[in-house]
Amino acid sequence: MSRILKTAANAVEANKAHYDATAVDYEAIPDVMAMGKHVGDAFKRIVRPNPQKTTVMEYACGTGIVSREIAPTAKSILGIDISQGMVDQYNKRRTDKMRAICAQHGIPLAQQIAGTQLADVRFDGIVCSMAYHHFADPASVTSTLAGLLAHGGKLVVVDRNAFEGDGMTKTGQAHATAQAQTSPAPSGGGRPHPHGGAPEAAPDNAVPHQNGFSEEQMREMFTKGGLVDVGFEKFKAMIFGNEVEMFAAHGTKPE
Ligand SMILES: C[S@@+](CC[C@H](N)C(=O)[O-])C[C@H]1O[C@@H](n2cnc3c(N)ncnc32)[C@H](O)[C@@H]1O
């Protein structure tokens, strides 16, 4: 197996294991609910969904915090995640127009979606929140998601803006569990470290992009994925009690 494929498989396995184990506690992590509202608001502003017409997909949907913000304004919303634990949490609030499926790594996404009948495998809007830093190959994910948009449809990606210094798992900002975040800081001070007494926190190999993404990287991925009218908006938000710089990148599939 090539090094890139091995890294991708490792990241997927690490994420599955981590989020399967922590799904039940996910929504108790400080600031994740408020972040979901930010992302939902950004999606609604950028996509302007119509409850009669707009079909939406949330990729790496987790427990569905963002989907729940968007659902009242959309015709349907399909969540997709590689963690069955997260999908189970999402589907506790399943309705006729909102549900999630667990994606199998290595099987084309379009094929997996085709069975759900929630959309004709083409979406008017796709949102991906706080997950790009978990993907080994975010450029390939971008192209896959762009390929699943209807003409005129929009992709909205929210993640950390590029930053210097210690990465997310070192600063406890890679979506550890609530328990990990409320554990006492390890001796030596600072925020809880994933390997410093909080074994539940996201491990390094679940976060291949520790320092977020620059505007240039996002624009390149969106453009290579065939999207046009690419935009990149920065905003500030709280993660684990710290104010950080985020972005909402968006692009449109040409008519
Ligand atoms: C930090 S959580 C974000 C969840 C949700 N988007 C939110 O904003 O609340 C990251 C999510 O990405 C999912 N994930 C990680 N790698 C993935 C992949 N390759 N494909 C799909 N989902 C993935 C994880 O299982 C987890 O649910």
The ligand as a MOL file (V3000), in Angstrom:
LIG
                    3D

  0  0  0     0  0            999 V3000
M  V30 BEGIN CTAB
M  V30 COUNTS 27 29 0 0 0
M  V30 BEGIN ATOM
M  V30 1 C -14.9260 17.3460 15.3810 0
M  V30 2 S -16.1580 16.2610 14.8270 0 CHG=1
M  V30 3 C -17.2770 17.4040 14.0060 0
M  V30 4 C -18.6820 16.8760 13.9570 0
M  V30 5 C -19.7110 17.8540 13.3490 0
M  V30 6 N -19.3740 18.1980 11.9870 0
M  V30 7 C -19.8350 19.0900 14.2010 0
M  V30 8 O -19.4360 20.1760 13.7330 0
M  V30 9 O -20.3400 18.9770 15.3180 0 CHG=-1
M  V30 10 C -15.3630 15.4850 13.4340 0
M  V30 11 C -16.2300 14.4260 12.7540 0
M  V30 12 O -15.5710 14.0170 11.5480 0
M  V30 13 C -15.8110 12.6340 11.3680 0
M  V30 14 N -14.8040 12.1390 10.4300 0
M  V30 15 C -13.4730 12.0480 10.6210 0
M  V30 16 N -12.8730 11.5920 9.5080 0
M  V30 17 C -13.8570 11.3760 8.5990 0
M  V30 18 C -13.8710 10.9130 7.2530 0
M  V30 19 N -12.7500 10.5880 6.6110 0
M  V30 20 N -15.0620 10.8380 6.6070 0
M  V30 21 C -16.2080 11.1790 7.2460 0
M  V30 22 N -16.2600 11.6150 8.5150 0
M  V30 23 C -15.0940 11.7170 9.1780 0
M  V30 24 C -15.6880 12.0850 12.7780 0
M  V30 25 O -16.2300 10.7900 12.9110 0
M  V30 26 C -16.4420 13.1570 13.5710 0
M  V30 27 O -17.8190 12.8780 13.6430 0
M  V30 END ATOM
M  V30 BEGIN BOND
M  V30 1 1 1 2
M  V30 2 1 2 3
M  V30 3 1 2 10
M  V30 4 1 3 4
M  V30 5 1 4 5
M  V30 6 1 5 6
M  V30 7 1 5 7
M  V30 8 2 7 8
M  V30 9 1 7 9
M  V30 10 1 10 11
M  V30 11 1 11 12
M  V30 12 1 11 26
M  V30 13 1 12 13
M  V30 14 1 13 14
M  V30 15 1 13 24
M  V30 16 1 14 15
M  V30 17 1 14 23
M  V30 18 2 15 16
M  V30 19 1 16 17
M  V30 20 1 17 18
M  V30 21 2 17 23
M  V30 22 1 18 19
M  V30 23 2 18 20
M  V30 24 1 20 21
M  V30 25 2 21 22
M  V30 26 1 22 23
M  V30 27 1 24 25
M  V30 28 1 24 26
M  V30 29 1 26 27
M  V30 END BOND
M  V30 END CTAB
M  END
